[in-house]
């Protein structure tokens, strides 16, 4: 996994995630998923890797650090750091494809599938079981070495491996900096209400309802407030960042037109929201420096 560019890796024995499935069902029953109806689909697959890979014995989890070495100007409309570069779904999928090809070269009989977060996998729960970190009060995986600015990739396969024997203990303690930093009041300890989440509203077409502050796509308030991210190193991905994302001034963003948007950000996660949604968000931004 290191040769593919990942920053951390662990493995856990495949098993049904009963506790995590109960927590997910409770969250869904409370309606905290807002308009994300897909979260209520494939519950059994989300909690049981054997339904994704027949006779699955192992789940391998890898982390890819995306903490930026350079942030946007504080006065520019803000983009969540995960969208500073090429859409991670494609970026990570290419890495997993290379890993799977390497595995097949050595063991062609193995059944193996790779997943990014668009697939029905409880990736944070598997990362915890693989010893890579704990789920923080902001509901994100926190790695003691990398913080929470990480992409998570998973592999399920029908072969036994050497597994993690020690899980990281939760080190959030009494800290509530992430909860206190959320302008939409979307966070309770270990609970996210998407109805109040800035990122949910400014990425989904047709959604409005909470203050956008100065974020026109996504939101990093809870992550920027986390002390574990202060200690984390910047990422080391070459050619991932789209330079304009971090270099654009406020004027560049407000003067952006659709043809230029589609040219510069053709491979960006911003395409998921689309130009019209981005422009509406820009018009709603506070202009207040982050």
N, C-alpha and C positions, 0 to 999 in steps of 0.2 A: 504493500500500500504506500510505503514511503516513496518508492520509485515512481509511483503514479502522481506524487505531489501532495499526498495527504499529510497532515501534521500530527495525527494521533490515531491509534487503532486499538480495538479490543474485540473480544469474542465472548459470546454467552451461549449456553445450551438452549436450544429452541424449546419453547414450552408455551402453553396458553397463558396469556396475561390476565388472569381473573380479576385481580384487584384493580388493575388499570382499566379493564373493560367496565367494571362497576362505576368507577369514577367518571369515565366518559359518558356512560348512560345517564348518570346523575346530572352532569353538566348539560347534556342535550335536553333532558327533561325540564331543566330550569329555563331553557330557551336562550342560554348564553351564546349560542353559536349564531344568533341573529339570522341573516339570510343565507348562511353557508349550509344549504340543505345537504350537500354532498357529505358533510361530516356525519350525518345520520345513516349513511349507506355503508354497506360492507363492514358492519361492526364485527362480525365473526372473523372476517379476514384481517381486520386491523389488529385483532388481539391473538391471532393464532397463525404463525408463519407456515404451519403445515398445510394451510389452505392456499398458500401462495406457491410453495414448492413441495411437491409430494414427498412425504417421509423426511421433511426437513429436520436436521439434527442440530444445526448451528446457525447463529446469526452473528455476522461480523459487522462492526460499526466503525466508521472512519469519520474523522473531523477534519474540516478544512478551514483554517483561520482566514477571516476576511476583514479584520480590523485594519482600517486604512492608515497608511503612513502619512497621508495628507488629507485634511478635512476641507470641505467647502468654505468659502468666505462666510463669516458669521452673519453678514447682512444679506446674503443670497437666500432665496427660497430653498428650503432644505429637502434633500433626498435621503431616504434611509440608506445607511452605509452598504447594506447588502446589494443595493441597486447601483452602486458606483461603477460596476463593470458589466461584463457579459452576463446575460440571464443564467443564473447558477444551475437551473434545471438542465440546460444543454451542456454547460461547462462540466458539471459533475458526471452527467451521463456518459460523456466521452471518456472520462477517467475510469468509470466503472466498466465500460466496454473493454478498455485496455486490460484491466485487471482480470476480467472474466476470460478474455482470450489467453492470457498468461496461465491461468489456472487450467484451462482446457488443454493447453499444450502439455502440461505435466500430468494431468488426470482427466482424460477426455470422457471418462464414464460418469463424472460428477454432474448432477443437476444443480444449477446455480442461477440465481436471478439477482439483479441489482435494482435498487429503488432509491429515488429521491423523494422529497416530501409530497409530490403529487400522487403517489401511490398510497394504498391503504395500509400503512405501517405505522405503529406507534414508536417512531424513531427515537424520541427522547427517553422513553422507558427502556428501550434496548440499549441506549448509550449508558444509562445508569447501570444496568445489569452487566454491561461490558467493562465497568469500572472507569469510565471516562469522565464522570462528573456527577453532579446532582441537579435536580430540578429546583430552581430558585423560586423565590416569592413572586418574581416576574413571569413565572411559568416557562422560562427558557432553561435549556441545559447550561450549567455553569461548569466549565473545566477549570480546575485550580491553576493550570498552566496557561490556558488560552482565553479564559473568561467566557463570555456568551456570544461574542462575535464569531460564531462558527457555523458553517454549513454541515449538515449531517447526511451521510450516505450509509446505506445498509445493503448487505448481501445476505441472502438466505440460501443454504445449500444442504444437500443430503449426505454430509460427511461429518464425522466427529473431529473436533479440534481440541487444542489445549485452551481452557477457558479461564476467564478472570475468576479469582477466588476471593477478591476483596473489593467491596464497593466503597466509593468515596462517601464519607459522611456529609450530611447537609451542614454547610458552614455559613449559612445566612445569619444564624444567631438572632439577635434582636433587631438587626438592621431593617429599616423600612424605607431606605432611600429611593428604591424603584417605585414603590407605591406612592410616596409623597411627591415624586417628580411627575406623575402622570396627570396631564392637564384635564383629560376627559374623565378622570376618576374611574377608569376601567378596571383597575386592579384591586383585588383583595389578596391576602396571602395565599399563594398557590391557586388562584382563581382569576380567570379573565372573563369579563363581560364584553363581548364584541360589540354590543349596542353602544358602548361608551368609548370604544377604541378608535383613536385618530387614524391609525393605519388601516383598519377595516373600512372606514368611510372614505378615505381619500384614494383607495386603490380600486374600489368596486364601482362600476358604472351605475349611476342612478341612486347612489347612497349619499345622504347628507344627514346632518343632525347633531354633530359635536364640533366644538371649536377645532379648527385645523392648526391653530397657532401659525408657525411659519414653515410648516411641512407641506409640500405639495405632492409628496409621494412617500408613503410609509411613515414610520416614526421610530426614533431611537431614544426618546426621553428616558425610559426605564433602563436602557442599557448604558447610556452615558452617565447615569447616576450611580451605577453599580461599582463599588470599589474594586471588585475583581477585574473589571475591565481596565482600570487604571494601571494595573500591574502587567497586563497582557502585552506581548510583543506585537508589532505590526505584521501584517501578512507578507508573504514572500512570493506571491504569484506574479510571474512575468506576463505582461501583455493582457492582463485581465481588466484593468481599469480603463474606462472610456474617459479620456482626458477632459473633455468638455464638462463632464459631470462635476468634477472638482474645481475646474477653472472658470466656469461661467460666473459672471457677475449677476446681480439682480437684473440689470438692464438686458443682459443676454437672454435670460429666461423669459422676461416679459415681452421681448421682441421676437421670440422664437415663432416661426411659422411652420405649418404642417410639412411642406416638402423638406425643409431643413431638419425638422424633428425625425422624419422617416429615414433620412440619410445618416444622420449622426447616431441615432439611437435605434438603428435597425435590429441590433442584437441585444438590446437592453430589456430589463424587466419592465421598464416604463411602457413598453408596447402593450403590456397586459391591461393597463388602464386606458391607453389610447390618447391621442392628441387632444380631443375635445374635453375629456375628463381632466387631463393635466392642466389645460388652460383655465377651466373652471376653478380648479384648486388654486392656481396661481392668483386668480382674481380674488380668492377668499383668504389668501395668506395675510398674516398680520403685519409682515414687514419687520417685526420685532426681532433683533439679533438673537440667535440661539445662545 
